[in-house]
C-alpha cells in the first residue's frame, strides 16, 4: 500500500480520538514511528502525548504503512474561532474553553456583567457545544437565552454580558439534525417553547428602600451591590432547585414547578437563606457600605402557590404568567404594610404538611387587581 501524507495540518493524538477513524496502529512501539513531538501546552494539554499528524518518511525496513487499515470516509476537524464584533479580537477555540472573568478562563473577558466562570465551549467530534454555567446574566445564542447545551453553527451570534461574538468554524453552516449524532446533550430550541399551564410555587423578593439607598451611592457602587446580591440569589435558588425567571432591578422572581410539600419547604428555606446571606455578608463592598454609610440589604419576600402559564415570550425568554404571579408580587408588597420580612399566602400554607408553629396569621388584606381579600401569614426566621 503506497504511503500518503495526511491532509490534516493541525496536531492530534494517535489514539481512539484520532479523526482518521478505524486506524490500526502497528504492533511495534510508537517511538519507532518517528513522529514529531508538539508542545502540549499549545494545544490545551489534552492526551498523554501529542504529535504532529505528519509522518516522516519511514525507513524502508519498517514498511509500517502497509499495516494501516482505514474504514469509512475520513473526517477532519475544522478550526473554530470566536470573533468579537467590537474591538476585532479573535479567539481560537481548543477542545475545552472556559469563558469568564477568572484568571483560569481561557477566554478571559473583563465585562462586569460576566461571571467568573460564565460558560464553556467544548468540542465533541466535529461540533462545538456551548454550555452556560449558571451565570448571573445568562448566555445567549442569536438573542435566545441558553437553557440547554447548544451545538454552534458558523455565523451564530453569541452574547455574554455586553460582549458579542460571531462563531466561525469555516465552510458552510451545519444544517444536519444534530440530535441524531448520538450525543447525550440537547440542542437549544430555536422555536418558541409552547405555553403550558401547571401549578407552581412562586418566590418574589425585593430590596426594601433600595431607591433611597441608591441615592447615597455612586453608579459603580450600586452596580457592585446588585451584582453581589444577584449572585447570592442565583446560588441559593440553584441550590434549592428553583428556576430564576427574571431580575427586575432590585427584585428577583423565581419558581418551582410543583406545589408539593417538598417544593414549599425548599421555597421557605430559600427565603430564610437569602435573608441570612444578607445579614452575614462579609464582602469588601458590603463591609465598606455598612461601616461608612450604615447600609445593609433588607430583602422582603412573598411566597405563594397557584396555576401559571410557563413558556417563551417575545424573543424566546421563558417566563411564568398568570393571576398567581401577580398575587405573589402583591404579597411581597404587603411586607411593608405589616412590617414583616417574609409573608406566605393562605394557599401556600394550605399545602404545608406537619408543624405550622413557624407561621403566624396577620389577617386578611385587599390587594390591587384582586377581587377578594387574601389571607397572609408571617414566618419566623
Secondary structure, 3 states (H helix, E strand, C coil): CCCCCCCCCCCECCCCCCCCCCCCCCCCCHHHHCCCECCHHHHCCCCCCCECCCCCCCCCCCCHHHHCCCCCCCCCCCCCEEEECCCCCEEECCCEEEEECCCCCCEECCCCCCCCCCEEEEEECCEEEEEECCCCCCEEECCEECCCCEECCCCCEEEECCEEEEEECCCCCCCCCHHHCCCCCCCCCCCCCCCEEEEEEEEEEEECCHHHHHCCCCHHHHHHHHHHHHHHHHHHHHHCCCEEEEEECCEEEEEECCCCHHHHHHHHHHHHHHHHHHHHCCCHHHHHHHHHHCCCCCEEEEEEEEEEEEEEECCCEEEEECHHHHHHHHHHHHHHHHCCCEEEEHHHHHCCCCCCCCEEEEEEECCCCCCCCEEEEEECC
